[in-house]
């Protein structure tokens, strides 16, 4: 199953099991970044522009755009940030907010088919966001938790995924336009949390056959030497069927692992991309 997102006059990205892993650049997000948060609150988009440029240069296929800062007027700032990114690079965007009005405002100025990041299995979320997704012919990420919160049981996460898929279908959203996020939580919280995510990927792929997206770097939150945990989990998730990774492509170890995974999963014919990258670094 293929999900296709576009930028008008720019790049089209095909997400699917028979495609190379799709890289969604995560850096345009102020969480944990005090200077970036302060800049957004003051209307300074220089960092947004910089992060767009460096991630595009590092090989990102799609850029996630999030301006979630306490006290920000998100309905105004999110579309402004989206416009800045569109003026800077020709990549499709993942528009990231839990605020339906901000999502609506950003989609109204977006040129092409975007991803909405994200809905949950909560009735309030589905009722508010799915009509906006349908109206703007967007794709959408569905997070596998509901009013009960994230479950430690992969079968319960599967049921939430089924609910999201069903309600999207009832709304007239094509199955291929729904990507399921099987939830990545910090490995420091509970010893089996990463295994739960991997098992959820297997179940969702078997039962629903949809594209799987994960915020990979969540697995290492709060731990030292994060990049090593991130690359290990990235490889594991790719082997289980993840097709789309939200991650920082500017980290060399991440880029190498993505290229290696594509080669070993049969998405790099004759190892040409791997060899090209090696020669560029020599």
MARNU-279846 format. One record per atom (N, C-alpha, C, O): x, y, z. Coordinates in steps of 0.05 Angstrom, whole numbers, plus 5000, padded with zeros to 4 digits. Layout:
# residues N
XYZ...
END
This chain:
# residues 282
501749765000500050005000501850255000503750275015501150444983502750684980501250934990498950974984502651085006501651355013503351554998505851534998502051744984503551934968502952214978500652294981505052364985504852644993506452814975508452724963505653064972506853234951507253514961506153604981508953664947509153954948508754054920510053964901506954244916506354354890508954474878510254644891509754384855512154474842514654364854516954444847514454184874516754074887516753764886516153644865517453644908517853364909515353204917513753294933515052974904512952784912514352554926516552464918513152454948514352234963512352004965510052044971513351764958511751524959512651364983514951284985510851315001511351155025510150875022507750855016511750665025510750405021512750185028515150245030511849935030513649715037515749665016517849565022515149724991517049674969518749924963520149924943518650114981520150364977522350394998522150265019524450554992526350615014524950745038522850865035526050705061524950825085524651135081526451265073522351235088521751515086522851655111522251575133524251875107525452025129523852285133523652445115522552305157521252555164523052705184523452615206524052935175525853085193524353205216522353335213525453165241524053235265524853495278523753575298526853635266528153855281526554105284527054265302524554145267522954395269520754335291518454305285521754335315520054275339521454395363523754325369520154585377521454735398521654585425522754695444520554345426520554195452523454165462525154045448523954265486526654235497528654425486531054405492527854615470529754805457528955095465527155215453530155195486529355455497529755685478527955855476532055695464532555915445530555905422529556115413529955665412528055645390525255725399523855865385524555635423521855715433521656015436519556125429523656145447523656435450523456575423522056775420524956465403524856585376522056575364521056765353520756345367518056315356516056505370514356625357516356535396514556715411514957005402513057165404517357075393517957345384517457385354517857605344516657175340516157195311518557175294518557255271520757055305523257025291523356735279523356545294523356715252523256455239525956375227526056195210528056505235530756435224531556155230532656015213530856055254531555785261529855585246530855375238527355645241525655475224526955445196527155225186527855665185529055665159531655495159532155335141533255535180535855385182535355085184536654925171533455015202532954725205531754605180532354365174530154755165529154645139531454595120531554385107533254785118535554755099537354525107538054365089538154505132540054295139538854015137540253825131536253995143535053725141534653645112535053405105533953835095533753775066536453685055536653495040538553825063541253755054542153485064543653345051541153405088541853145100540252915089540752685096538352965071536852755058534052705068532852495061532952885084530152855092528252845068528752995049526252685069524252665048521852845053520652965035521252885079518953035088519953195113521653095127518853425118519553575142517053605160514953685151517453535185515353585205515553875215517753965220513354005217513254285226511554305251509054265250512754375274511354385300512254645313514654705315510354805322511055055336509855065364509255275375509354835376508054815401509654915425511254765436509155165432510455295455508255405473506255515463508555385499506655495517506255795513508255945512503755875510503156165506503256255478502756495473503856085458504056175431501256175418499456015425500856355399498356375384498656185360499256265337498155925365498855715345497355745319498455685298494855835320493255865296494556075277494156055253496056255288497456455272500256365264501056395241501756255283504556195279505055945263506855945247503355745266503755495250503655545220505455465206501555675210501555735181503855915172504855885150504756095189507056265183509556085180511156125161509955895198512255725197512155545172514155495159509755445166509355275142510155435117511455325099509355685116509955845093512955895090514055885068514355945113517255975113518655735102520455755086517755495111518955245102518455205072520255125058515955265063515355235035517055425018517855354995517655655028519355845014522355765014523955874999523055585032525855515035526655255021528755235009524855055022525554795010523054684995520854775000523554504976521354394960520754104969520653924953520154074995519553815006516653815016515654015025515253585015512653565028512953605058515053565070510753675071510853735100508853565116506753485106509753515140507953395161507253615180509053725194504753695181503853915197502953815224501053665227504453895245504453755270503253925292504454115302500753855300499454005322496953845331495753695316496253885356493753765366491553975365489253915374492054215355490154425354488754425327489954505307486254345326484854335300484854595284485054595260484554825298484455075285487155145272487255265251489355075286491955125275492454945251493555035231491654695252491854515229490254615206491254625183487854705211486154815190487455055176487555075152488555235192489855475182492255405165492755535144493855215174496255135159495554995133496855045113493554825134492754685109491654875088491854825064490455085097489255275078491355415062490755505039493755445072495855575056497855375044499655455029497555125051499454925041498954865011496654855003501054824996500854774968501654484962504054424961499654304959500254024955498653854974496653944986499553604978498253414996500053375020502253265017499153465043500853445068500053205084498053065078501653155105500852965126500053125151501353325158497853055163497053165188498052985211497352755212499653105228500852955251499753085277500953285286497652985289496552715285493752715298492952905312492352485294489952435309490552205329492552065325488852175349489051945367486451785364484651855349486151575380483751425381481551545398479451435401482151785410480151925426477952035408478552155387475452005417473252105401473452405395472852495373474352555415474652845411476652905389476053085372478852765388480952815368479952735341480252885321478752495339477752395313475552585302475552645278473752665319471552835310472453115301471253235284474553215314475453485307477253485283477153675267478953285280481053295260480553145234481353235212479052925235478552775210477052935189477652915166475053095197473653255176475553455163475253515139477553565178479453745166481353605147481953705125482153355155483853195137482353135111483553165089479853055113478252995089477853245072478153225047477253465084476753715069479153795052478753885029481553755063483953845049485453625035487753655026484153385033485353155019488153105029490053055013488553105055491153055067491352765075489352615075493752685081494252425095494352485125494652715133494052275141493952325170495352095185495251865177496752175207497951975225496051925248495052105260495551665253493851585275495551465298496851255294495451585321496951485344495251285359492851325364496551055367495050835378494550855408495250675423493251075416492251085443489551235443488951385424487951185463485351315465484951435492486951515506482551465501481951595527483351455550483751585571483951205547485251055569488251095570489551005588489251245550492151295549493651065534492350875524496251085532497850875518497750615534498250605558497050395520496950135533499649995530501050025510500249825550502549655548502049395533503749235528499549365524498649125510498549185480496849345472500149055463500149115435497449055422496749175402495948865433493348795421491349025426489649075409491549165448489849395453490649625435488849775425493249655430494049865411492949795383492149975368492949545376491849455350488849535348487949635327487349495370484549565369484149865365482249945351485850025377485650315373486250375343484950545331488250245332488850285304486450215286485850355267485149995293482749915277480550125279479250185260480250235303478250445307478850695290477050805278481350775290482151005274481650955245480551125230482450715235482050645207479050645200478250745179477450535218474550515212473250795211471750845192473950965230472751235229473751395206472251565195476251355198477351495175475851405149475051565132475351145148473851035125471051145124470051215103469751165147467051275149466951565140464951655130469151705144469351985136469952015107469952235096470651795093471351795065474251845060475051915037475951795080478851815076479951545067479351335080481451545046482451295035484351155055485751285070484250885055485950735073488850795070490350805090489750845045492550895041493451175051495851235053491451335058492151605069492251615099492551825111492051375112492351355141494951205148495250975140496751335162499151205172498851165202497851335216499550925211499150865239501850895254503850785246501651045276503951075294503550885318501750915333505350685319505050475340506150555367506150395385506950805370507850925395510550835404511050595409512351025407514950985418515151135444514851385444515650995466515951125492518851085502520250905493519751245520522451225530523050945542521550845558525250835533526050565543526650575573526650365586527150805584527750825612525350795630525550765654522950815618520450805634519750525643518850485665520150335624519250065630520849875611521149935587521849655621523749495607522749385580524349325562520149345577519049215553517749415534516449325515518149675538516649865522517349855492515649875475519949815486520749795458519649535446518849545423519749315461518649065451515649095445514648975426514249245462511349285457510949425431509049355416512549625425512249775400512849585376511349595356514849435378515649255356513449045351512748975328512248935373510048745370507648875358506148755342507149135365504849275354505249315324503349285308507649375315508249395286507449145272506049145252508348915283507748655270504748615268503748535247503248665289500348625289498948815269497248725254499649065270498349255252498949185223497149205206501449115217502049035189500448795180499348785158500248595198498748345191495748395188494548295169494648555206491748585207490748805188488548775176492249025185491249255170492849315145491749425126495349235143496949265119497549555112497949615089497549735132497950015127500850095132502449945142501550345124504150445129504450515159502650595172506950465169507550505197509550735200511650735186508950915218510751145223511351135253509651075270513951205260514751215288516451455293518051535276516151575316517951785326520251645340520251605364522251575325524451395334525851505359526351355378526551755360528251855381526851875408528251915428524251825409522851815435523951585452523951595477525051375439525951135454528251205472528651075493529851405466532251465481531951705500533851795512529551815501529152065517530052035546529451835559531752225555532652225582535052055587535952025610536151925567538451745570540951855556540752015538543351775566545851865553546351715527545151505522548151825510548851695485546451615468546251395459544651805465542051745453542251635424540651465416544251735409544351655381544651345378543651235358546051215396546450925394543850775399543250575386542250865418539650745422537850795398536350625390537951035388536251105365536850935341535050835328539450895334540150745310539450445314538650315294539750345338539150065343536150025339535249825327534550205351531650175349530650225321528750095311531950415307531250465279531450215262529750145246533650065265534149825250532049605257531049475240531549585283529549385292526749445280525449265270525949695282523249775272523049735242520949655232525249795227525149765198524849475191523449405172526149295206525949015201523148905206522248715193521649035224518948945231516849055212514648955211517549255196515649355177515049655178513249755164516449805195516250095194517050195167519050115155515450385156516050495130516850785131517750895111516350925154516751205156517851275183516551215203520251405185521451465210521651765214522751905197520551855237520852135245523452155261523552045283525452295251528152275263529852505254529052655236532152545266533952755258535952655237537752505244535552725212537252615190540052735190541852645175540552945206543153075206545252935222547552995221544352735238546152575254547452355236545952195225550052365232551352175213550651885218550151735199550551795243549951515249547051445241546551215232545251635242542551585233542451545203541251365193543851725189543851715160545051455150543951325132547251365163548551115155546750875161546650695144545350885183543650655190541250645171540450425163540150865163538050865144538950755117537450595105541250835108542350725083542850435085542250285066543950345107544550055111541949895112541749685100539849995126537349855127536049835099535049625092536150055084535050045057536549835040535249685024539149825042540649625027539849345035539349175018539849285061539349015071536448925068535848685068534649115066531749055061531049045031528749005024533049075014532649054985531649294972530449284950532149534984531249784972533449944960533150184954535749824956538049964944539449774924541349634931538449784900539349594879542349624874543249844869543749404875546649394870548149564890550549634886546949634913548249784934549150064924551150164935547850174904548850414892548750654911550550814912546550674927546350904946548450874968549551074976548850634977550850594998553650664988555150795002554250584964556950644952557250944947559351054952555051064937555151354932555651514957557251694957554351434979554851565004557651525014558951715024558751285011561451225020563451395004565351515016563051414978564951564962564851864968566852004968562451964975562152244981563552315007564452545011563952125025565152165051568152115050569552185069569252005029572051935027573752185019576152175017
END
